[in-house]
Every structure is written in C-alpha cells, then in structure tokens.
Amino acid sequence: MTLDEEIARKLREAAASGELAAAKGYGRPFDEDEGWHATPEALRMPFKILKNAGYAPPEVELFHERARLRAAVELATDAHERQRLQRTLSELEQSLALRLESLRVNASL
C-alpha cells in the first residue's frame, strides 16, 4: 500500500467514525491568512500548520529582533553603543536576507 493510499484509508476511517466532523473548521474553506499569496506556494501549508499549532517560523522572531534593534539604534545616545547596535542590526539583516532567499529558492524547486 502506498503512502497516499494509507492516508486516504485513514481519512475514510476518521470520516466514518465522526472524528473529522469534530475537527475545528471541518467542511469549511480555510480562512485566508494575511500574506497567504505573498508566501511561496510550497511553504503556505507548512506555515499554516505551524501557525495553527501556535508556532511561528524562526524568521518571524528575526523580524521582531530587527524591529527591537532598529528602535535601540534610534534611542542610543552614546556613539559607540549606537555603532555597536548598528553593526549587530546589519549582521541580523544580512542573516535574515539569506534565510529568506533560501526559503524562496528552495520553495520554488
């Protein structure tokens, strides 16, 4: 039996037992998340599963960290501290850009 056949069998069993009907949102289309169309198609479902499970892709935390660093740069009064924060921000932005590019390239394969 192939994996697809096994999945289909499990879904039929779950439908017959009523387990599927008890699932949140059963029989309704997915609510379209903000950014759904901007997300590469190959990553949409994995990201939705993470979101529904209460998790975010690690890149989301990097965006939050970037926002915190940008605010800290703006508030820094000491020139050395401002320069250190700016360097850290630049490194983070480069890392984030590389990760996003990797996601984009790998999602289109």
C-alpha positions in Angstrom: 0.0 0.0 0.0 1.4 3.4 -0.9 1.6 6.3 1.5 -1.2 8.1 -0.4 -3.4 5.1 -0.2 -2.7 4.8 3.6 -3.6 8.4 4.1 -6.8 8.0 2.1 -7.7 5.0 4.2 -7.1 6.8 7.5 -9.2 9.8 6.3 -12.1 7.4 5.3 -11.9 5.8 8.8 -11.8 9.2 10.5 -14.8 10.4 8.4 -16.7 7.2 9.2 -16.1 7.5 12.9 -17.1 11.2 13.0 -13.6 12.2 14.1 -13.2 14.5 11.1 -16.5 16.2 11.6 -15.4 17.2 15.1 -12.3 19.0 13.9 -12.4 22.8 14.0 -13.3 24.2 10.7 -14.3 20.8 9.1 -16.1 21.3 5.8 -15.3 25.0 5.5 -12.6 26.6 3.4 -9.5 27.9 5.2 -9.7 31.5 6.3 -7.2 33.3 4.1 -4.3 34.5 6.2 -2.7 37.8 5.7 0.3 37.3 3.4 -1.0 34.0 2.0 -0.5 35.0 -1.6 2.9 36.6 -0.8 4.1 33.3 0.6 5.7 30.8 -1.8 3.1 28.1 -2.6 5.3 25.3 -1.3 5.5 27.0 2.1 1.9 28.0 2.6 0.6 24.8 4.1 3.7 24.2 6.3 3.4 27.8 7.6 -0.3 27.4 8.2 0.2 24.2 10.2 2.9 25.9 12.3 0.5 28.9 12.9 -2.4 26.7 13.8 -0.2 24.8 16.3 0.8 28.1 17.9 4.3 28.3 16.5 5.9 30.8 14.1 8.7 30.2 11.6 12.0 31.3 13.1 12.2 34.1 10.6 9.3 35.8 12.4 11.4 36.2 15.6 14.2 37.6 13.5 11.8 40.3 12.2 10.9 41.1 15.8 14.5 41.3 16.8 15.2 43.6 13.8 12.5 45.9 15.0 13.9 45.9 18.6 17.4 46.7 17.3 16.1 49.5 15.0 14.4 51.1 18.0 17.5 50.7 20.1 19.7 52.4 17.4 17.3 55.3 17.3 17.3 55.7 21.1 21.1 55.2 21.6 22.8 58.4 22.7 26.3 57.0 23.1 28.1 57.0 19.7 30.0 53.7 20.5 26.8 52.0 21.6 25.0 53.2 18.6 27.7 51.9 16.3 27.7 48.5 18.0 23.9 48.3 17.7 24.1 49.3 14.0 26.7 46.6 13.4 24.5 44.0 15.1 21.5 45.2 13.1 23.4 45.0 9.8 24.5 41.4 10.6 21.0 40.4 11.5 19.6 41.9 8.4 22.1 40.1 6.3 21.3 36.8 8.0 17.6 37.4 7.6 18.0 38.2 3.9 20.0 35.0 3.3 17.4 32.9 5.1 14.5 34.4 3.2 16.3 33.9 -0.1 17.0 30.3 0.8 13.3 29.8 1.6 12.3 31.5 -1.7 14.8 29.4 -3.8 14.0 26.1 -2.0 10.3 26.6 -2.2 10.4 27.0 -5.9 12.3 23.8 -6.5 
